[in-house]
Amino acid sequence: MPAPLRPDVERLRNRLNTLVLVVPGQFLPIVAAYWLRFVPAFRPFAFEVPAPPPWLLLTGAALTILPAFLPRGYFRPRRFERGRFYPALGVRAFRAIATDGDWINRRLRRLDPGYRVVRDRRTRAEHLAGSITNERWHLAWLLLGLVTAASALATGQHGWALAVTVFNVAFNLYPVWHQRYKRARLRTAVEVAAATPSAPAAP
């Protein structure tokens, strides 16, 4: 059974994962700032765009909670998601700077050469479960970003629409693809291992 992570490795992992989220994580403050301008108490004096109708706000809210009710089968990678599909979309390059990505793993292996995110069956199961949870959250925020960008476009606020879209891609779209890519790779590795005949036992 693999040894637990050393405390210094775990601390550095948490710090680096927080660091790589600083810039893309501005997605949430930007979206909050966009919608707060429609609240009377926060409305700027020169802001003349009318507030969205309640039915539109309710529809947007319903969309953002939809990922919480997606069945587990939705998160199972499809056949086309294996192989070159996600690398062709740039996910491998994104993984270099993602949380628990290549850059972070290289830094951590300087402290602990044997460091691996997935070390045994237990950590593999935890990683898969965490991947699904992360995808649910990022998918919800992705939908929130789409609703926000659509609202900005419909009201002629093109600068807001561009800013929200750029951060939505960095903070949500690529992380969703990244989670699915990780599960596709893990599933392929397990299937290959299962299909590989074991060596005959020594007499």
N, C-alpha and C positions, 0 to 999 in steps of 0.2 A: 504494500500500500504506500503510495507516494507521501512524502512528508508534507505537512502544511506549509504554506508560504511563510518565509521569514518575515518578522515584523517590519524590518527596514525596506524589504522589497514591496510589501503591501502598502506601506506609507508612500513610497515613491510612485507606485502604480496609481494610487488615488490622486496624487498631486498632478501627475502627467495627464491623466484622464480629464481632470478638471481644466487643466491648461488648454487642451485642444478644443474645449467647448467654449472658450471665452468669446471668440469672434462669431462663430455661427450661432451661438446661444443668444445673440442679440435679436434673433427672430422674434422671440416672445415679447421683449420690451417694445419692439417696433409695432407689432400687431396691437399690443395694449394701447400704445400711444395713438394709433390710428382710430380705434373705436372710442377712446375716452374723449376725443374731440366732439363726439355727438352727445355726450352727457352735458346737460345745461351747466352744471357747476364747473366744468372744465373747458367749455367751448370758448375758443379764442374769439376776440372781438371782431376780427376781420373774416372769420370763417362763416361762409354763407351757404354751404352745402346742407340741404335738409337731412334730417335724421332718417334712416331707413324705416320702412313700415314694420310694425311688430311681427307680422306674419313672415317677413323675410328673415328677421333675427331668429325666430323660432325654427325656421327651416334650416338655417345655418347651424344652430345649436344641435338640431337633430342629426345633421350630417357628421358633426364632430364626435358624437358619442357612438356612431355606428360601429367603429372598429371594436368597441368593447363587447359587441354581441356577435362578432364573426365566429363561426365554428372553427374548431381546431384544424379541421381538414383544409381550410383556406390557407393555412400557414405551411402546409406540406409542399415542398418544392416540386414543380412540374418538370417533366422530362426536358423541355426546351430550356429550362433555367440552369441546366448543368452544362459543363463545357465552356464554350467561348462566349455565351450570351452576355453575362454580366461584365467580363473583362472588356468586351467590345463597347460597353457603355461607359467605361472609365472607372469601374468600381475597384479594380485592382489598384489604380493610382490613388483613389480615395482612401482605400484601406491603409495606405502608408501613413496617413495623418489622422486616422479615425481613433476613437477610444479603443483601447486594447489592440491597436493596430501595429503595423510593422515597426514604425519608429519607436513606439513605446516598448514593444517587446525587445528590440535591440538594446535599448537603454537598460532594461531590467536584467538582461542576460549578462551585462557587464558586472552586475552585483552577484547574480546567481546564474551560472552558465546552464544549469538544468531547468531554468524557468520555462514553464509552458502554461498557457491558459487552460487547455484541456490536457489533464494528466492521467485520468483513469475514467472508468465508467460513471462514477459519481459526478466528477467535474464536467464530463461530457453532457450528462443529463441536466445539470444546473445551467450549463452554457446554452443548451437548446431552449430550456424554459425561459431563461433571461432574454434570449434572442426574440422569442415570440412576444414577451411582454414589451420589449423595446419597440418592436414593429408596431404593436397596437398603439403605443403612445405616439410614435412618429407619424403613423398613418392618420391619427386623429388631428395632430397639429398640421399635417399636410393639407387635410381638408379645410381646416380653419384658415390656412394661408391662401388656399384657392378661393374660398368665399370672400376673404378680405381683398385679395387682388381683383376679383371680379367686381366688388363694390367700388373699389377705387377707379377702375376703368370705366364703369358705368356712369360715374359722376365726374369724369374728366380729370381725375387726380393721377396723372400718369407717372409722376415721380414716386408717389406712394406705391402705385402698382408695380413699378420696376423694383423698388427696394424690397418690398414684401416678397416678390417672386424670386429674386436673387437669394435672399436668406432662406426662403422656403426650400429651394433646391439644395442648398448647402446643409441645412439643419434637418431636413425631413425626407426629401425625395431620395437623396443618395444614402442616408442611413437606412431607409426602408429596403432599398436594393441591397445594401451591404448585409443586412440581417438575413435576407433570403439567400444571398450568395454564400454566406457562412453555413447555413443549414444544408444547402445543396452540396457543398464540398464535404461536410461531415457525413452526410448520407451516402455520397458516392464512395467515400473512404471505407465506411462500414460495409457496404455492399461488396466492394472489391475484396476486403478482408474475408468476408463470409464465403466468397466464391473461390478463394485461394485454397487449394487442398493442403491440409497440414502434413508435415513430414511424418513418415512412419516412425513409430516408437522403436527405440533401440532394443534389440533382444536382450 
